[in-house]
Amino acid sequence: MRTGRQLYESGLEHYRHADHGDYHDGEGLSEAIEDFEKSIRKGYKDRDLFEKLALSYNFLNQDLANEERVYSLGLLAHPKDIEFYYRRGDCRKELRKHRDAFEDYNKAVVLDTARMSEYFSSALYQRGAMRYILGDTVNAEMDKQIAQSITDHDLRDYSDYCRLWR
């Protein structure tokens, strides 16, 4: 009987062997997913476990529903993880769960009180995009202006950008 940590380490080996740089081997990812899921069921809660499991679902078949589920589990174990909120927001945006995506991007922004996270400006912009879709165009534009002031490239207008998720 393997422990949660042993299952995680086994999954990590499968994950590493499946990673060929520009592509991932599906069989190896499936084995990694199986071990990672068992590790979680055994109570193992290392942050990297959740990250690698979510990435495995993404690389295997862009399984956004399982990615969202894994980030939710990860947030139960790591409730202040800015990246997990941001990435779950991305999943929810793609799944067209606009209100939930807004909440996740908002949480990422609020948690990053020092505005030092690599996700801060993007979380602001994405939060604004979800606001735009939800009809709050005034606050959406404020988010976009703040995000634009701290990024080094031009951000698309929401009227154009948000057509992807309506």
N, C-alpha and C positions, 0 to 999 in steps of 0.2 A: 504494500500500500504506500503510494508516494504522497509526500506532503504537498501543500500548496506551493511552497518555494521550489520543490523539485519539479513539479509540473510546469511552473513558470520557466525554470531554467531549460527544461526540455522543449517547451514552446519557443523559447528564445533561440535555441539551436536550430529548430526547424525554420524559424523566421529568417535567421542569418543565411542558412543554406538556400532558402528560396529567393533571396535577394541577389539578383544578377546585375544590379546597377540600373540598367535601362528597362528591365522587365523583372517580373516576379513569377516564380514557378507556382502554379495553382495547387498542385498536390502538396508541396511543402507548406504553403500558406494554410491549406485546409488542416494539415496536421498541427500547425502552430495554433490555429484557432481552437481546435479541440483541446489541446493542452492548456491554453490560456483560460478557456471557459471553465475547465475542471479546476484550475488553480483558484479562480474566483469563488467557485462553489465550496472550495475547501477553506475559504476565508482569507486568502492571501490578498493584500491590498497595496502592494508596491505601485507607485505612480506609473512606472515604466510599463507594468503589466497592462494597465488600461490603455495607455498610449499605443503600445504595439498591437494590442488586440483590435483597437479601432482602425489602425492603419492596415492591418491584415484584411479586415472586411473591405476597406476601401480598395486596396490593391487587388484583391481577389475578384470582386465583381461590383465595386462601387455600391455596396449594400448600405445605403444611407440610414435605413431604419435600424439596423444593428449597430452602426456607428453611433447613432444618437443614443441608443440604449446603453452602449458601453460608456460613453462620456457621462451619461446620467449616473451610472454605477460608480464611475471614477469620482464624480462630484460628491457622492455620498461619503466616500473615503477621504476626499481632498476638497472640502467645500470652499476653499479660497483660491482655487487654481484658475487663474485668469485664462490660460491657454485652453483649458477644458471648456470653459464657458464660451470662449470665442469659437472653438471648433464645433461645439454642439450647436451654436448659433448658425454656423455655416451649413450644417446638416439640415437644420430646421428650415433655413431659408430655401435650400434646394428642394425640400419636401413641401414647400409652400405653407409652412406653419408660421406665418408672418408674426403673429402676436408672440409666440414662444421664442422665435428668433430675436425679436426686439428685446424681450426680457433677458435673454442670454447676453446679447451685445451690451445691453445696459449694465448688467452685472459686471461684465469684464471692464467696462469704463469706470464704474463706481469703485471696484476693488483696487484699481490701479491709481491710488491716491497720489503717488509720486509721478505719474505719467511717464514712467520709465520702461514699461513693457514694450516689447517689439510689436505688440498687437494694438497698442493704444490708438494710434491714428486710424488704423483700419477698422477697429471696433467702433470708433466714433462715426466713421463714414457708413459702415454697415447698419449701425443703429439708425442713422438718418435715413438710409434707404428703406428700412422697415417702417419708420415713421411716415415716410412719403407714401408707401403702399397702403398704410393704414389710414391715410387722410390727414395726418398732422404735418402739413407742408411747411408751416412756419418754423417749427422746431427742427424739422428735417434740414432746412436750409441753414439753420444755426449750426447744427452738427457738421454739415459739409464745410462751412466756412472755417470752423475751428480745425477740422481735419486738414483742410487745404493749407492752413497757416503753418502746420507742422510737418508737412510732407514735401518731398522734392520733385513731385511730378503733378501734372494737371489731373484733377479728378473729374470724371464725367458728370454731367448734369443728371439728376435723378430721373428726369422725364425720359431720358434715353436709357440709362443704366437699369432702371427698375422694370423695363419691358420684359426682361429676362425671367422675372419671377411673378408675373401677374397671372 
